[in-house]
C-alpha cells in the first residue's frame, strides 16, 4: 500500500499542506535526535556569536559576520542560536544544548542518518505519488523549538526564500521527531492560501553591498481567524507547498519540539532563481532525490 493515498494528494492540492502519520518509527526519530546531540557536543561556536559589543563598529562587524555565516551555509552544517543565549562576554547563559534555534543547511548531504531519511523509499514514494519527475534536495534543517525560549516564526511562504520560475515547484517535508502540539509550537496554516502567488521575495543584493540580502515587496497582513493548527505525532510528516502561508507560535511549554525538515524542488523545466540566498555550489550541487 502506498504511504500516501489519493485522498492525501487531493488534500495537499486543495489545502497546500497535508499531515501524514508514520513516516519514521519512534526509534528512527530517537536516532536522529541522538546524532544531533553528538553534533552539538562537538560544535565550535561561530566567532561572530562570541563577539562582544563595545562600539557601534563591533555591532556592525557582528551583524556582517552573522549574515555572511548564514549566506554561505547552504553546503555546510552550521549553527544558529536563539536570541539572548550569550552574555556580554560571549559566554552561554543557558546550557548549550538548549541554546540553538536550528542547524543547517546541508545535513542531508553530509550526515548519513539524515541522508538516509531524506532519500528513503517513503520519501521517494511521496514524490512519485505527486508526479515529480526529477526532484532535487535544496536544503535541510534541524529545528529545536527549545522549551520556554523557542521563538515564534511569523507567517510566511517558503517561496519567498526559495523562488522558482514557474512557482509551485518547491515542497517542504517537515518531520516531527517529537510530538508537535498546539502547546509546544506546532505549525499553523491558512488552507488554500497557496493559490495566490507570493507577495514578498528575499534576494541577494549585488556583490560588495551590505546587507547581503534584502526583501522585495512585503508580507501581507493575514487574518488570524483563518489559521488552522496542524499538530503532528512523533514520526509524522507535514508536506508544505512552497506558497502556502504558515507560521508557528513561540514555545512557552516545558517540552521541546525537535524537527528535521528539508525542501525539494521539481527540477524538470524549472528555473532556480539566481537571486535566492541559497545557491548550489561545486562542492554541493542540489542532489537528486532518486539516487541509490
C-alpha positions in Angstrom: 0.0 0.0 0.0 1.2 3.5 -0.8 2.3 5.5 2.2 0.5 8.5 0.6 -3.1 7.9 -0.5 -5.1 9.6 -3.3 -7.0 11.4 -0.7 -3.8 12.8 0.8 -2.8 14.0 -2.6 -6.2 15.7 -3.1 -5.9 17.4 0.4 -2.3 18.6 -0.4 -3.5 20.1 -3.7 -6.6 21.8 -2.2 -5.1 23.0 1.1 -1.4 23.4 0.3 -0.4 21.0 3.1 -1.2 17.6 4.5 -0.2 15.7 7.6 0.9 12.1 7.1 1.5 9.8 10.2 4.3 7.3 10.5 7.0 8.4 8.1 9.6 7.4 10.7 9.5 4.9 13.6 10.0 6.2 17.1 13.4 4.6 17.1 14.4 6.4 13.8 13.3 9.7 15.4 15.4 8.9 18.5 18.5 8.1 16.3 18.3 11.4 14.6 17.9 13.2 17.9 20.9 11.3 19.4 23.1 12.1 16.4 22.2 15.8 16.7 23.1 15.6 20.3 26.5 14.4 19.3 26.9 17.1 16.6 26.0 19.8 19.2 28.5 18.2 21.7 31.3 18.7 19.1 30.1 22.1 17.9 32.5 25.0 17.5 30.6 28.2 18.4 31.0 30.6 15.4 33.2 33.5 16.1 30.6 36.2 15.4 28.5 34.8 18.2 31.3 35.4 20.7 31.9 39.0 19.6 31.1 41.3 22.4 29.6 44.7 21.8 31.7 47.7 22.9 31.2 50.0 20.0 28.8 50.5 17.1 31.6 49.3 14.8 31.7 46.0 16.8 28.0 45.6 16.3 28.3 46.2 12.6 31.0 43.6 12.3 29.0 41.1 14.3 25.9 41.7 12.1 28.0 41.3 9.0 29.7 38.2 10.3 26.4 36.6 11.1 24.9 37.4 7.6 28.0 36.0 5.9 27.8 32.9 8.0 24.2 32.4 7.0 24.5 33.1 3.3 27.4 30.6 2.9 25.8 27.8 4.9 23.9 26.1 2.0 26.6 23.5 1.6 27.7 23.3 5.2 26.5 22.2 8.7 26.2 25.4 10.7 24.7 26.6 14.0 22.1 29.3 14.5 21.2 30.4 18.1 18.1 31.7 19.8 18.2 35.4 20.9 19.7 36.2 24.2 21.6 32.9 24.9 25.0 34.6 25.1 26.1 37.1 27.8 28.1 40.3 27.3 31.3 38.3 27.4 30.1 35.9 24.6 29.6 33.0 27.0 26.5 30.8 27.2 23.8 32.0 29.6 21.9 28.6 29.1 23.2 25.1 28.6 24.5 24.9 25.1 22.1 22.1 24.1 19.2 24.4 24.9 20.7 27.4 23.1 20.2 26.5 19.5 17.4 27.6 17.2 18.5 25.4 14.3 21.3 23.6 12.5 21.5 23.9 8.7 21.6 23.7 5.7 23.3 20.5 4.4 22.6 17.7 6.9 21.0 15.8 4.0 24.4 15.7 2.2 26.9 15.1 4.9 25.2 13.3 7.8 24.5 9.6 6.8 21.4 9.2 9.1 19.8 12.4 7.7 20.8 11.4 4.2 19.1 8.0 4.6 15.8 9.6 5.8 15.9 12.2 3.1 16.3 9.7 0.3 14.2 6.9 1.9 11.7 4.8 0.0 8.8 6.5 1.6 10.0 10.0 0.7 10.7 8.8 -2.9 7.2 7.3 -2.9 5.7 10.7 -1.8 7.5 12.4 -4.7 6.3 9.8 -7.2 2.7 10.0 -5.9 2.8 13.7 -6.5 4.1 13.2 -10.0 7.5 14.7 -9.6 9.9 13.6 -12.4 13.3 15.0 -11.3 13.1 16.2 -7.7 16.3 17.5 -6.1 17.0 18.3 -2.5 17.6 22.0 -1.9 18.4 22.3 1.8 17.8 20.8 5.2 17.5 22.0 8.8 17.2 20.6 12.3 14.9 22.9 14.3 14.9 22.7 18.1 12.0 24.9 19.2 13.5 25.0 22.7 11.3 24.8 25.8 10.5 28.2 27.1 12.6 30.2 24.6 11.8 28.6 21.2 11.0 31.7 19.1 7.9 32.4 17.1 8.1 32.0 13.3 5.9 34.7 11.8 3.5 34.0 8.9 5.4 33.4 5.6 5.6 31.4 2.4 8.7 29.3 1.7 8.8 30.5 -1.9 9.7 34.0 -0.5 13.1 32.5 0.3 13.2 29.6 -2.3 12.0 31.2 -5.5 11.5 29.4 -8.8 10.1 30.1 -12.2 7.4 28.9 -12.6 6.2 28.9 -9.0 4.8 25.8 -7.5 7.9 23.7 -7.8 9.1 23.6 -4.2 7.8 21.4 -1.4 8.9 21.2 2.3 8.8 18.0 4.3 8.6 18.7 8.0 9.2 15.6 10.1 8.3 15.7 13.8 11.0 13.9 15.9 8.9 14.6 19.0 5.1 15.2 19.2 4.4 18.7 17.8 1.3 20.1 19.6 -0.5 23.4 20.0 1.3 23.8 23.3 4.9 23.4 22.1 4.7 25.3 18.9 3.3 23.2 16.0 2.7 24.7 12.6 -0.5 26.6 11.7 -1.7 27.1 8.1 -4.2 29.0 6.0 -5.7 26.3 3.9 -5.9 27.1 0.2 -3.5 30.1 0.5 -1.0 28.5 -1.9 -3.1 29.6 -4.9 -2.5 33.3 -4.9 1.2 33.6 -5.7 3.7 35.4 -3.4 3.9 39.0 -2.2 7.5 39.1 -1.0 10.9 37.8 -2.1 14.2 37.6 -0.3 17.0 38.3 -2.7 20.8 38.5 -2.7 22.0 42.1 -3.1 24.7 43.0 -5.6 28.2 41.8 -4.7 30.1 44.1 -2.4 27.0 45.6 -0.8 25.6 45.2 2.7 23.2 43.8 3.8 23.8 40.7 1.8 20.1 40.0 1.3 17.1 42.3 1.0 13.3 41.9 0.6 11.3 42.9 -2.4 7.6 43.5 -1.7 6.1 42.9 1.7 4.4 40.2 3.7 0.6 40.6 3.6 -1.4 41.0 6.7 -3.2 37.7 7.3 -6.5 37.1 9.1 -5.6 35.3 12.3 -9.0 33.5 12.2 -8.1 31.7 9.0 -5.1 29.8 10.5 -5.7 26.1 11.3 -3.4 24.2 13.7 -1.5 21.1 12.3 -0.4 19.0 15.2 1.8 16.0 14.3 2.7 12.9 16.2 6.3 11.9 16.6 7.4 10.3 13.3 4.8 12.1 11.2 5.5 14.5 8.4 3.8 17.6 7.1 4.1 18.3 3.4 4.2 22.0 2.8 3.5 23.6 -0.6 6.0 26.4 -1.3 3.3 29.1 -1.4 1.1 28.1 1.5 1.0 30.6 4.3 2.1 29.1 7.6 3.6 30.1 10.9 4.4 28.7 14.4 4.0 30.2 17.8 6.7 30.5 20.4 7.2 27.5 22.6 6.2 28.6 26.1 5.9 24.9 27.3 8.4 22.8 29.1 8.7 20.4 26.1 11.0 20.8 23.1 9.7 20.3 19.6 12.5 18.9 17.6 12.0 18.7 13.8 14.0 17.5 10.8 12.9 19.4 7.7 14.0 19.6 4.2 12.9 21.1 0.8 12.8 19.5 -2.6 12.2 21.1 -6.0 10.9 19.6 -9.2 14.0 20.4 -11.4 12.3 19.5 -14.7 11.5 22.6 -16.7 12.2 24.8 -13.6 14.5 27.8 -13.2 16.0 28.2 -9.8 16.4 31.9 -9.2 20.0 33.1 -9.2 18.8 35.8 -6.7 17.9 33.3 -4.0 20.2 33.3 -0.9 20.7 29.6 -1.4 22.8 28.5 -4.4 24.2 25.2 -5.5 28.0 25.0 -5.3 30.7 23.0 -6.9 31.1 21.1 -3.6 27.3 20.5 -3.4 25.1 20.7 -6.4 21.5 20.0 -5.5 21.4 16.2 -5.1 18.7 14.3 -7.0 16.2 12.6 -4.7 16.1 9.4 -6.7 19.7 8.3 -6.1 20.6 4.9 -4.9 
